[in-house]
Structure formats: structure tokens, C-alpha cells
Amino acid sequence: MLKSYEAIYKQGQLIWLTDTPPLLDDMPVKVVTHFEEPNQFTPQAVETMLQRTAGALGKLERADIDRQLRQMRTEWDRG
């Protein structure tokens, strides 16, 4: 049976983010890594994206979109 555990690999050690797995001698382990690319968005790229998606959410001004994004981030952080 496979059970997933989340951890961060830091300085040669695993720092567990969820439950710590049981430690058994000679236990087989499979490791899957997740690499995140650094955010490559520049202010110009964001502006271009906003221009290309204009009207997708209806008639909103940039200030309205920014306000909605701030609200969503706040709700996400509370979750």
C-alpha cells in the first residue's frame, strides 16, 4: 500500500509538513519530487495578459480586478 507524506528537503533532511511516517527498518521508499519554476512574470507581462483577457470577466476596471484578487488572496490565506 502506498501512503503519501509531504515534506521539504532542506540541508540533507526531510522536514515533514503533515504526519510523520512510521520509521521501520528496511522499509522500501519511493520519492517523487515537485520542482516549481520561479515566477517569470514581469509587470509588462501582467499588463499584456490583462489586455489579452479584457472582457473575460465582464466590464471591470483594473482597480476592480485588483480588489477582487486581494479579496481572493485574503480568503485563501485564511483557509
Residue pairs with C-beta under 8 A, 6 or more apart in sequence:
2 30
3 21
5 16
5 18
5 19
5 20
5 21
6 16
6 17
6 18
7 14
7 15
7 16
7 17
8 14
8 15
8 17
9 15
50 62
50 65
57 65
60 68
